[in-house]
Amino acid sequence: MADNAELAYEGIPPEGSWEDWDFRIEQAGKEMELWETQCRKIVKRYRDEREENPNRGTRRFNALWSNVETQKPLYYDRPPKPEIVRRHKDPDPVALTAAEVLERTMDYTLDDYDFDELAEQVVLDYILTARGIAWVRYEAEVDGEDVTYEQALCDYIDWRDFRHGVARCWAEVPWVARRHYYQYDKIAERFGEEIADEDLYESLPEDIDESEDFSRNFKRAQVWEIWDKETKKVVWFCPRHEELLDEHDPVVDFRDFYPCPRPLYGTLTNDSLIPVPDYVEYQDQAQELDILTARISMLTKALRVAGVYDASAEGLQRLIEEEAENELIPIDNWPRLAGAGGLKGSIDWLPIAEVATVLLQLYDVRERVKRDLAEITGLSDIMRGQADPGGGGRVTAREQDIKVRFGSLRTRKRQKKIQRFFRDILRLKVEIAAEMFSPQTLLMMSSYNEMVGANQNLFMAAVRLIRQDPRRGFRIDVETDSTIAEDEEREKRDRIEFLKVVAPFMKEAIIAIKEMPRTAPVVTQMLMFVMRGFKAGRGLEATLEQTLPGLTQELQGQRDKGEQGEERAQQAELQIKMKSEQGKLQVDQARLQIEQAKLQMDSQQFQIEMELKGRDLQQEGQIAQAKLDVERQKAGIQQETDQAKIMTERDKAVLDARTADAAGSLAQQQFDASDEMNNVETIRATQAMAEAATSGVQEAVAAMTQKFTELDEQREAPKSVKVLRDKDGRISGARVSQGGVTTQVELER
């Protein structure tokens, strides 16, 4: 570099001067010039930006866009989540509190702005240009001497706006720089109005006239923010201002000095930090696909029906141009046309069989090129969600697994690289929070007071640990979870496995501590050792650490109480045995008395049952007698009814005879008619009496039937017997209830 400096300047510029940084920035740009040219072409191809030319309609196959869109969800699906834990999982309450405070704080700093968009931009640059960059900075709002707001922000850096010193690997990089595009107001605020009034602005949008007002409102000044690791200084440099704008110590003393992690590099070699974009590796195949697609497009346009014909045969043109269907078209001078070979001799078609054959071959060649491209990129058709077109879609599960494994070998490595990049960003943000954030900011961002078991003294001890950079790194580990979509089934399996291992162990541990209290520390440490091996148990770790000591003391207290009560239990056992022997004698005596009382009770019960059976027989006799009486009444009523019917029939016969004799004379008929009318009244009265008697009989029968039904229900109803005792406790009788009828039986003494 010194030789180049002597060629550029008459003398060697002072190190750290404006001339020195102007030369360094320019040399870094020249070093990356070829790479930046490639990247511009790649981005243009990805966007499918085509130049205006006569072949504008030429079709292309944008394999780059397809590959990039396939890789984006494979490499990044969601924002990372901070996982800050104790490094060695030791029972360290201060380190545990510090880890929880930092994890909650980082979770807030990531959600406070659109970190997801920044991550997507970095990943897209990584896929297209093989380099993605992010820059971390501290931002604060101050009201007088009070800091009202603090934040650790992360900026996306465009691949064209980043420079670094020439080096073979990142550890040898002497300085890094990012380019800002500042307007007049920003220059005036940051470096003063005197510098802002200078001619610093050079980036002007198109179609804007250059004037002083437009210069201030639209143009931008290029300002480079340079972090020099050798001098431990931050330098502000503008190519159009021949003095350094500013130079100061870093606001945050990062452990590796730089406010950016190692860039997210793609393909690198050990002798250079100039990456090789993926598209460069398969650009020949991509261009071949473009050529084949263009040829297929042209041949498809040429694949059409066309030909020539004899102009003298006018009917032939009608045959082609008109919709002739089931129609005969007349042809003038047909003999001449027939002599010339008919239609075949008058029409000659454009040959398309050769075109179709070539077209099919082009499609086949393009598929072969696509397979070659998939082998180069490692993106198999299975990873794209497609079946193998060469196998007709019939691909075995083993073939699919081989393709997925082949593609995932590269994908998994890049996924880890991206995760490591975001972890480095998170560690830089943790350094900002640890060094710059006030305890009040940490308290508010972490919501520590809302946590279970919050302790102010423990929180302040955790803050002191956070402030101590070396000790913080020894006791706290900053990581992130995967940025790829979570495997829910795997998470479920992990949780189930955790419960299967820990639940039986806890059961046995409680029994062991209860039986042998001295083993409590060993059992407790074994349980925590098992639990720390499972990611699913992280949420229970702190709770168990707080619960286990109290549980151990409680079990040990129960054990002590058990030993003290053992002697009392032995004495009580002897007394129980003595009382047991005495009780046996009393039991035997009581058993004899019970047997005697049982015999007496059985005898009395037998008497009661015999008495009840006698009463049942008596009731059955009464019911049978009642049935006989009803039958007799029914027979008498039936006899009276029959007699009434006989008299009615007799009177009717007499009436009929008299009516026949009355035909002789009118006077006699009148007399007989009068007499017969009287007889009719008599017959009607007799019939009414018979009907009344019949109705009475029916009512009586119904009443008797109802009575029989009630008696049957009483007999079939459940019977309840209550034994009656006298004042001395001896059985004196019984009360029997059945079907609403209660009968009391008394025993004779």
C-alpha positions in Angstrom: 0.0 0.0 0.0 2.9 2.3 0.7 4.2 2.0 -2.9 0.7 2.9 -4.2 0.6 5.9 -1.9 3.9 7.2 -3.3 2.5 6.9 -6.8 -0.7 8.7 -5.8 0.9 11.5 -3.9 4.2 13.3 -4.1 4.9 12.4 -0.5 3.5 9.9 1.9 0.4 11.5 3.5 0.2 11.6 7.3 -1.4 8.6 8.7 -5.0 9.3 9.7 -5.2 12.5 7.6 -7.9 13.3 5.1 -5.6 12.4 2.3 -4.8 9.1 3.9 -8.5 8.1 4.3 -9.3 9.3 0.8 -6.6 7.0 -0.6 -7.8 4.1 1.6 -11.4 4.4 0.7 -10.5 4.7 -3.0 -8.2 1.7 -2.9 -10.9 -0.4 -1.0 -13.3 0.5 -3.8 -10.9 -0.5 -6.5 -10.3 -3.8 -4.7 -14.0 -4.6 -4.8 -14.7 -3.0 -8.2 -15.0 -6.3 -10.1 -17.2 -7.8 -7.5 -19.5 -4.8 -7.4 -19.8 -4.9 -11.2 -20.8 -8.6 -11.0 -23.3 -7.7 -8.2 -24.9 -5.0 -10.3 -25.4 -7.4 -13.2 -26.8 -10.0 -10.9 -29.3 -7.7 -9.2 -30.3 -6.4 -12.7 -30.8 -10.0 -13.8 -32.8 -10.9 -10.7 -35.1 -7.9 -11.3 -35.3 -9.0 -15.0 -34.4 -5.4 -16.2 -33.9 -5.6 -19.9 -32.4 -2.9 -22.1 -34.3 -1.4 -25.0 -33.2 -3.2 -28.1 -34.8 -4.8 -31.3 -34.9 -8.2 -29.5 -37.0 -6.9 -26.6 -39.5 -9.6 -27.1 -36.9 -12.4 -26.6 -38.0 -14.7 -23.8 -35.7 -15.8 -21.0 -35.6 -18.4 -18.2 -35.0 -16.5 -14.9 -33.4 -19.3 -13.0 -31.8 -16.8 -10.7 -35.1 -15.5 -9.4 -36.4 -19.0 -8.9 -33.4 -20.1 -6.9 -33.4 -17.0 -4.8 -37.1 -17.3 -4.0 -36.5 -20.9 -3.1 -33.6 -20.2 -0.8 -35.1 -17.2 1.1 -37.6 -19.3 3.2 -35.0 -22.0 3.6 -32.5 -19.6 5.2 -34.8 -17.2 7.1 -38.4 -17.6 8.2 -38.8 -15.5 11.4 -36.9 -13.1 13.6 -34.5 -14.7 16.1 -35.4 -15.0 19.7 -32.7 -14.3 22.3 -31.7 -17.2 24.6 -29.4 -15.8 27.3 -28.6 -18.4 30.0 -26.0 -19.2 32.6 -23.0 -20.5 30.9 -22.4 -23.6 33.1 -25.9 -24.0 34.5 -24.6 -23.7 38.1 -27.0 -22.6 40.9 -26.1 -19.0 40.6 -29.1 -16.7 41.4 -27.3 -13.5 40.4 -26.2 -14.9 37.0 -29.7 -16.3 36.5 -31.3 -12.9 37.2 -28.8 -11.1 35.0 -29.6 -13.6 32.1 -33.3 -13.1 32.5 -33.0 -9.3 32.6 -30.8 -9.2 29.5 -33.0 -11.7 27.6 -36.2 -9.7 28.3 -34.4 -6.5 27.4 -33.1 -7.9 24.1 -36.5 -9.2 23.3 -37.9 -5.7 23.7 -35.1 -4.1 21.6 -35.8 -6.5 18.7 -39.6 -5.8 18.8 -39.2 -2.1 19.2 -38.4 -1.6 15.5 -38.8 -3.7 12.3 -35.9 -6.1 12.8 -37.6 -8.6 10.6 -37.3 -6.4 7.5 -33.7 -5.7 8.2 -33.0 -9.5 8.5 -34.8 -10.2 5.2 -32.6 -7.5 3.5 -29.4 -8.9 4.8 -30.4 -12.4 3.8 -31.3 -11.3 0.3 -27.9 -9.5 -0.1 -26.3 -12.7 1.1 -28.0 -14.9 -1.5 -27.5 -12.4 -4.4 -24.1 -10.9 -3.7 -22.6 -13.3 -1.2 -22.3 -10.6 1.5 -24.8 -9.3 4.0 -24.0 -6.5 6.5 -25.7 -5.0 9.5 -24.5 -2.1 11.8 -25.3 -1.7 15.5 -25.6 1.7 17.1 -26.7 3.3 20.4 -29.4 5.9 20.3 -30.6 8.1 23.2 -33.1 10.9 23.7 -31.9 13.5 26.2 -33.9 16.1 28.0 -31.3 18.4 29.6 -29.1 16.1 31.6 -31.7 13.3 31.8 -31.8 10.4 29.4 -35.5 9.9 28.6 -35.1 7.0 26.1 -32.4 4.5 25.2 -32.2 1.9 22.4 -29.8 -0.4 20.8 -30.6 -0.2 17.1 -29.4 -2.2 14.1 -29.1 -0.7 10.6 -29.1 -2.5 7.3 -26.0 -1.6 5.2 -26.3 -1.8 1.4 -23.6 -3.9 -0.2 -22.4 -0.8 -2.1 -22.0 1.3 1.1 -19.5 -0.8 3.0 -15.7 -0.8 2.8 -13.0 -2.4 4.9 -9.2 -2.6 4.8 -7.6 -5.1 2.5 -7.1 -8.4 4.4 -7.0 -12.1 3.9 -9.5 -12.9 6.7 -11.8 -10.9 9.0 -9.4 -11.0 12.0 -6.8 -9.1 9.9 -9.2 -6.3 8.9 -7.7 -2.9 10.1 -10.7 -0.7 9.7 -14.4 -0.8 8.5 -16.5 2.0 7.1 -20.1 2.6 6.1 -21.4 5.3 3.8 -24.1 7.7 4.9 -26.1 9.9 2.5 -26.8 13.1 4.5 -29.0 16.1 3.6 -28.2 19.6 4.4 -30.1 19.6 7.7 -28.3 16.5 8.9 -24.9 17.9 8.0 -25.7 21.1 9.8 -26.9 19.3 12.9 -24.0 16.9 13.1 -21.1 19.0 11.9 -22.2 22.6 11.9 -23.8 25.0 9.3 -20.4 26.3 8.1 -19.5 22.9 6.8 -23.1 22.3 5.6 -22.9 25.4 3.4 -20.0 23.9 1.4 -20.4 22.1 -1.9 -20.6 18.7 -0.5 -23.8 17.4 -2.2 -23.4 15.3 -5.3 -26.2 12.7 -5.4 -29.1 14.3 -7.2 -32.3 12.5 -8.4 -33.1 12.6 -12.1 -35.3 15.2 -13.7 -34.5 17.8 -11.0 -32.9 21.1 -12.1 -29.7 22.0 -10.2 -30.2 25.0 -8.0 -29.3 26.0 -4.5 -32.8 25.1 -3.1 -32.8 21.8 -4.9 -29.3 21.1 -3.8 -30.2 21.4 -0.2 -33.5 19.6 -0.4 -32.7 16.7 -2.8 -28.9 16.3 -3.1 -27.0 14.1 -0.6 -23.5 14.4 0.7 -21.5 11.2 1.0 -20.1 10.8 4.5 -18.1 7.8 5.5 -18.2 6.6 9.2 -14.8 4.9 9.7 -13.9 2.8 12.7 -10.1 2.4 12.9 -9.1 -0.5 15.0 -5.4 0.4 15.0 -6.0 3.9 16.5 -9.2 3.0 18.4 -10.9 6.1 16.9 -14.0 6.8 14.9 -13.4 9.1 11.9 -16.0 11.0 9.8 -14.8 11.6 6.2 -16.3 13.4 3.2 -14.6 13.1 -0.2 -15.7 16.7 -1.1 -14.5 18.3 2.1 -10.7 18.3 2.3 -10.5 17.9 6.1 -11.9 15.3 8.4 -15.3 16.2 9.6 -14.8 14.7 13.0 -12.7 12.2 15.0 -13.5 10.9 18.4 -13.4 7.9 20.7 -16.1 5.2 20.3 -19.3 5.8 22.2 -19.5 2.1 23.0 -16.3 0.1 23.8 -17.1 -3.1 22.0 -15.1 -6.1 22.8 -14.0 -6.5 19.2 -14.1 -2.8 18.6 -16.2 -2.9 15.4 -20.0 -2.1 15.7 -20.7 -4.7 13.1 -20.4 -8.5 13.2 -18.4 -10.4 10.6 -20.3 -10.0 7.4 -22.5 -12.8 6.2 -20.2 -14.1 3.6 -21.0 -16.7 0.9 -18.2 -18.4 -1.0 -14.8 -17.3 0.2 -11.2 -18.5 -0.2 -8.6 -18.3 2.5 -6.6 -15.6 0.7 -9.3 -13.0 0.2 -12.4 -11.4 1.6 -13.9 -10.8 -1.8 -16.8 -13.2 -2.0 -18.0 -15.1 -5.0 -21.8 -14.8 -5.7 -23.6 -18.1 -6.2 -24.9 -16.9 -9.6 -21.3 -16.6 -10.9 -20.9 -20.3 -10.3 -23.9 -21.3 -12.5 -24.2 -18.4 -14.8 -23.1 -20.5 -17.8 -26.0 -22.9 -17.2 -28.4 -19.9 -16.6 -27.3 -18.3 -19.9 -27.7 -21.6 -21.7 -31.3 -21.8 -20.3 -31.9 -18.3 -21.7 -30.6 -19.3 -25.1 -32.7 -22.5 -25.2 -35.8 -20.7 -24.0 -35.3 -18.0 -26.7 -35.0 -20.7 -29.4 -38.0 -22.5 -28.1 -40.0 -19.3 -28.3 -38.9 -18.6 -31.9 -39.7 -22.1 -33.0 -43.0 -22.0 -31.3 -43.9 -19.0 -33.3 -42.7 -20.7 -36.5 -44.8 -23.8 -35.7 -47.9 -22.9 -37.8 -49.9 -24.0 -40.8 -48.8 -22.1 -44.0 -48.2 -22.9 -47.7 -48.6 -21.8 -51.4 -51.2 -22.8 -54.0 -52.0 -22.3 -57.7 -53.5 -18.9 -58.2 -55.5 -19.9 -61.2 -57.6 -22.3 -59.0 -59.7 -19.7 -57.2 -61.6 -22.4 -55.2 -58.5 -23.5 -53.4 -58.2 -20.2 -51.6 -61.9 -20.4 -50.5 -61.1 -23.9 -49.2 -58.5 -22.5 -46.8 -59.9 -19.0 -45.9 -63.6 -19.9 -45.5 -65.1 -22.2 -43.0 -65.9 -25.0 -45.4 -67.6 -27.8 -43.6 -69.6 -30.5 -45.3 -69.6 -28.3 -48.4 -68.5 -28.8 -52.1 -66.6 -25.9 -53.7 -66.8 -25.6 -57.5 -63.5 -25.4 -59.3 -63.2 -23.9 -62.8 -61.4 -26.1 -65.4 -61.4 -29.2 -63.2 -59.9 -31.5 -65.8 -56.8 -29.4 -66.0 -56.5 -29.4 -62.2 -57.0 -33.1 -62.1 -54.4 -33.6 -64.7 -51.9 -31.6 -62.6 -52.3 -34.0 -59.7 -55.4 -32.6 -58.0 -55.0 -30.8 -54.7 -51.6 -32.3 -53.9 -50.3 -31.0 -57.2 -51.8 -27.5 -56.7 -50.9 -26.9 -52.9 -47.6 -27.1 -51.2 -47.5 -26.8 -47.4 -44.7 -25.3 -45.2 -42.9 -28.3 -43.7 -43.4 -28.2 -39.8 -42.4 -31.8 -38.9 -38.8 -30.8 -38.7 -39.7 -27.8 -36.6 -41.7 -29.9 -34.2 -38.9 -32.4 -33.9 -36.3 -29.8 -33.1 -38.7 -28.2 -30.6 -39.1 -31.4 -28.7 -35.4 -31.9 -28.6 -34.9 -28.3 -27.3 -37.4 -29.0 -24.5 -35.4 -32.2 -23.6 -32.1 -30.4 -23.7 -33.5 -27.6 -21.4 -34.6 -30.2 -18.8 -31.1 -31.7 -18.9 -29.6 -28.2 -18.3 -32.0 -27.6 -15.4 -30.8 -30.8 -13.8 -27.2 -29.8 -14.2 -28.1 -26.5 -12.6 -29.8 -28.2 -9.7 -26.7 -30.3 -9.1 -24.5 -27.2 -9.0 -26.8 -25.2 -6.7 -27.9 -28.2 -4.5 -31.5 -27.2 -4.9 -33.2 -30.4 -5.9 -36.7 -30.6 -7.3 -37.9 -32.3 -4.1 -36.8 -29.2 -2.1 -38.8 -27.1 -4.6 -41.9 -29.2 -3.9 -41.8 -30.8 -7.4 -41.6 -34.4 -8.6 -38.9 -35.6 -10.9 -40.1 -34.9 -14.4 -37.8 -37.5 -15.8 -39.4 -40.2 -13.7 -42.9 -39.3 -14.6 -43.6 -38.2 -11.1 -43.1 -41.8 -9.8 -40.3 -41.3 -7.3 -39.7 -43.6 -4.4 -39.5 -42.4 -0.8 -35.8 -43.4 -0.7 -35.0 -41.3 -3.8 -36.8 -38.4 -2.3 -34.9 -38.8 1.0 -31.6 -38.9 -0.9 -32.4 -35.7 -2.8 -33.5 -33.9 0.4 -30.4 -35.0 2.2 -28.2 -34.0 -0.6 -29.7 -30.5 -0.8 -29.9 -30.1 3.0 -26.1 -30.7 3.4 -25.4 -27.2 2.0 -28.6 -25.7 3.3 -28.0 -26.7 6.9 -24.5 -25.2 6.9 -25.8 -21.9 5.6 -28.7 -21.9 8.1 -26.1 -22.2 10.9 -24.1 -19.4 9.4 -27.1 -17.1 9.3 -28.0 -18.0 12.8 -24.5 -17.3 14.0 -24.6 -13.9 12.2 -27.8 -12.9 14.1 -26.3 -14.2 17.4 -23.3 -11.8 16.8 -25.7 -8.9 16.3 -27.5 -9.8 19.5 -24.2 -9.9 21.4 -23.3 -6.4 20.2 -26.7 -5.2 21.3 -26.1 -6.8 24.7 -22.8 -4.9 25.0 -24.6 -1.7 24.3 -27.3 -2.4 26.9 -24.6 -3.5 29.5 -22.4 -0.4 29.0 -24.9 2.3 28.2 -28.4 1.4 29.6 -29.2 2.8 33.0 -30.6 0.4 35.7 -34.0 2.1 35.3 -34.0 1.4 31.6 -33.1 -2.3 32.2 -35.8 -2.4 34.9 -38.5 -1.0 32.5 -37.5 -3.0 29.4 -37.3 -6.3 31.3 -40.4 -5.7 33.5 -38.4 -7.3 36.3 -40.8 -6.1 39.0 -43.6 -8.2 37.3 -41.5 -11.4 37.5 -42.3 -14.0 40.2 -39.9 -13.8 43.1 -38.6 -10.3 42.1 -36.0 -9.0 44.6 -34.5 -5.5 44.4 -31.2 -6.5 46.0 -30.8 -9.4 43.6 -31.6 -7.1 40.7 -28.9 -4.6 41.6 -26.4 -7.4 42.0 -27.4 -8.6 38.5 -26.9 -5.1 37.1 -23.4 -5.0 38.6 -22.6 -8.3 37.0 -23.9 -7.0 33.7 -21.7 -3.9 33.9 -18.6 -6.1 34.4 -17.7 -7.2 30.9 -15.2 -10.0 31.6 -17.2 -11.6 34.4 -20.4 -11.3 32.4 -18.9 -13.4 29.7 -17.7 -15.9 32.1 -21.1 -16.5 33.7 -23.6 -15.6 31.0 -23.9 -17.0 27.5 -25.7 -15.1 24.7 -27.3 -17.2 22.0 -30.3 -17.2 19.7 -32.8 -19.8 18.7 -33.1 -21.0 15.1 -34.4 -18.5 12.5 -36.0 -21.4 10.6 -39.6 -22.3 11.1 -40.1 -24.3 14.3 -40.7 -28.0 14.0 -43.8 -28.3 16.2 -43.8 -32.1 16.1 -40.2 -32.1 17.3 -41.0 -29.6 20.1 -43.8 -31.9 21.2 -41.6 -34.9 21.2 -39.0 -33.1 23.3 -41.5 -32.1 25.9 -43.0 -35.6 26.1 -39.5 -37.1 26.4 -38.7 -34.5 29.1 -41.8 -35.5 31.1 -41.1 -39.2 30.7 -37.6 -38.8 32.2 -38.1 -36.1 34.9 -41.5 -37.2 36.3 -40.5 -40.7 37.4 -37.2 -39.4 38.7 -38.9 -36.7 40.8 -41.2 -39.4 42.2 -38.3 -41.6 43.2 -36.3 -38.5 44.4 -39.1 -37.5 46.9 -39.2 -41.1 48.3 -35.4 -41.2 48.6 -35.2 -37.8 50.4 -38.1 -38.8 52.7 -36.4 -42.1 53.6 -32.8 -40.8 53.8 -32.7 -37.0 54.3 -28.9 -36.9 54.0 -29.2 -37.8 50.3 -31.2 -34.6 49.6 -28.3 -32.5 48.2 -27.2 -35.4 45.9 -30.7 -36.1 44.7 -31.4 -32.5 44.1 -28.2 -31.9 42.1 -29.0 -35.1 40.1 -32.5 -33.8 39.3 -31.1 -30.4 38.2 -28.4 -32.1 36.1 -31.0 -34.2 34.3 -33.3 -31.1 33.7 -30.6 -28.9 32.3 -30.0 -31.4 29.6 -33.5 -30.6 28.1 -34.3 -27.4 26.4 -37.9 -27.9 27.3 -37.0 -27.7 31.0 -35.5 -24.2 30.9 -38.7 -22.6 32.0 -39.0 -24.9 35.1 -35.3 -24.6 36.1 -35.6 -21.5 38.2 -38.9 -22.6 39.8 -37.4 -25.9 40.9 -34.3 -24.3 42.2 -36.5 -22.2 44.5 -38.8 -25.1 45.4 -36.4 -28.0 46.0 -34.7 -26.6 49.2 -38.0 -25.9 50.9 -39.3 -29.3 49.8 -36.2 -31.0 51.2 -36.5 -29.3 54.5 -40.2 -30.2 54.7 -39.5 -33.9 54.0 -36.6 -33.9 56.5 -38.9 -32.3 59.1 -41.5 -35.0 58.5 -38.7 -37.6 59.0 -37.6 -36.0 62.3 -41.1 -35.9 63.6 -41.5 -39.6 62.6 -38.5 -40.6 64.6 -39.7 -38.8 67.7 -43.1 -40.4 67.5 -41.7 -43.9 67.0 -41.2 -44.5 70.8 -44.6 -43.1 71.6 -46.0 -45.5 69.0 -44.3 -48.5 70.7 -45.8 -47.6 74.1 -49.1 -47.0 72.6 -48.9 -50.4 70.9 -48.4 -52.2 74.3 -51.4 -50.4 75.7 -53.4 -51.3 72.7 -52.5 -55.0 73.1 -53.7 -55.0 76.7 -56.9 -53.2 75.9 -57.3 -55.6 73.0 -57.2 -58.7 75.3 -59.7 -57.0 77.6 -61.9 -56.2 74.7 -61.9 -59.7 73.5 -63.5 -60.9 76.7 -66.1 -58.2 76.5 -66.7 -59.1 72.9 -67.3 -62.8 73.8 -69.8 -61.8 76.4 -71.6 -59.4 74.1 -71.6 -62.1 71.4 -73.6 -64.5 73.8 -76.1 -61.8 74.6 -76.5 -61.0 70.9 -77.2 -64.7 70.1 -79.8 -64.9 72.8 -81.5 -61.7 71.6 -81.3 -63.0 68.1 -83.2 -66.3 69.0 -85.9 -64.3 70.9 -86.2 -61.9 67.9 -86.6 -64.9 65.5 -89.3 -66.3 67.6 -91.2 -63.1 67.8 -90.7 -62.6 64.1 -92.3 -66.0 63.4 -95.3 -65.2 65.5 -95.8 -61.9 63.6 -95.5 -63.6 60.2 -98.1 -66.3 61.2 -100.5 -63.5 62.4 -100.1 -61.7 59.1 -100.7 -64.8 57.1 -103.9 -65.4 59.1 -105.1 -61.9 58.4 -104.3 -62.4 54.7 -106.4 -65.6 54.5 -109.2 -63.7 56.3 -109.1 -60.9 53.7 -109.0 -63.4 50.9 -112.2 -65.0 52.3 -114.0 -61.7 52.5 -113.0 -60.9 48.9 -114.3 -64.3 47.7 -117.6 -63.7 49.6 -118.0 -60.3 48.1 -117.4 -61.7 44.6 -120.2 -64.3 45.3 -122.6 -61.5 46.4 -121.9 -59.6 43.2 -122.4 -62.6 41.0 -125.8 -63.2 42.8 -126.9 -59.6 42.3 -125.8 -59.8 38.6 -127.9 -63.0 38.2 -131.0 -61.5 39.8 -130.7 -58.4 37.7 -130.3 -60.5 34.6 -133.4 -62.5 35.5 -135.5 -59.4 35.9 -134.2 -58.0 32.6 -135.1 -61.3 30.8 -138.7 -61.2 32.3 -139.1 -57.6 31.2 -138.0 -58.5 27.7 -140.5 -61.4 27.6 -143.4 -59.2 28.7 -142.4 -56.6 26.1 -142.3 -59.3 23.3 -145.7 -60.6 24.4 -147.3 -57.1 24.5 -145.9 -56.4 21.1 -147.4 -59.7 19.7 -150.8 -58.8 21.1 -150.5 -55.3 19.6 -149.7 -56.7 16.2 -152.7 -59.1 16.4 -155.1 -56.4 17.3 -153.8 -54.1 14.6 -154.5 -56.8 12.0 -158.1 -57.3 13.4 -158.8 -53.5 13.2 -159.0 -53.5 9.4 -162.8 -54.5 9.6 -164.4 -51.3 10.6 -163.4 -47.7 11.1 -165.2 -47.3 14.4 -163.8 -50.4 15.8 -160.4 -49.3 14.4 -160.6 -46.0 16.2 -161.6 -47.7 19.4 -158.9 -50.3 19.0 -156.4 -47.5 18.0 -157.2 -45.7 21.2 -156.8 -48.8 23.2 -153.5 -49.7 21.4 -152.1 -46.2 22.1 -152.6 -46.9 25.7 -150.9 -50.2 25.3 -148.0 -48.5 23.5 -147.5 -46.1 26.4 -147.4 -49.1 28.7 -144.8 -50.8 26.5 -142.7 -47.7 26.4 -142.9 -47.4 30.2 -141.9 -51.0 30.5 -138.9 -50.5 28.1 -137.8 -47.5 30.1 -137.9 -49.5 33.3 -135.8 -52.2 31.6 -133.2 -49.7 30.4 -133.0 -48.2 33.9 -132.6 -51.6 35.4 -129.9 -52.5 32.9 -128.0 -49.2 33.6 -128.2 -49.8 37.3 -126.8 -53.3 36.8 -123.9 -51.9 34.7 -123.1 -49.3 37.3 -123.1 -51.9 40.0 -120.9 -54.2 38.0 -118.5 -51.3 37.4 -118.4 -50.5 41.1 -117.7 -54.1 42.0 -115.0 -54.3 39.3 -113.3 -51.2 40.7 -113.5 -52.7 44.2 -111.9 -55.9 43.0 -109.2 -53.9 41.3 -108.4 -52.0 44.5 -108.3 -55.2 46.5 -105.9 -56.8 44.0 -103.7 -53.7 44.1 -103.6 -53.8 47.9 -102.6 -57.4 47.7 -99.9 -56.7 45.1 -98.6 -53.5 46.8 -95.2 -53.7 48.7 -95.6 -54.6 52.3 -93.7 -52.8 55.1 -93.4 -54.2 58.6 -92.2 -52.1 61.5 -91.4 -53.9 64.8 -92.9 -52.4 67.9 -91.1 -52.5 71.2 -92.2 -51.7 74.7 -90.4 -49.4 77.1 -88.0 -52.2 78.2 -86.9 -52.7 74.6 -88.7 -56.0 74.1 -90.8 -56.7 71.0 -94.5 -56.1 71.7 -95.9 -56.3 68.2 -95.7 -55.0 64.6 -97.3 -52.4 62.3 -97.9 -53.7 58.8 -98.6 -51.2 55.9 -99.7 -52.3 52.5 -101.5 -50.4 49.7 -102.5 -47.5 52.0 -104.0 -49.9 54.7 -102.2 -50.1 58.0 -102.8 -53.0 60.4 -101.3 -53.3 63.9 -100.7 -56.7 65.5 -100.0 -57.1 69.2 -98.3 -60.1 70.8 -100.0 -61.8 73.7 -98.0 -62.0 76.9 
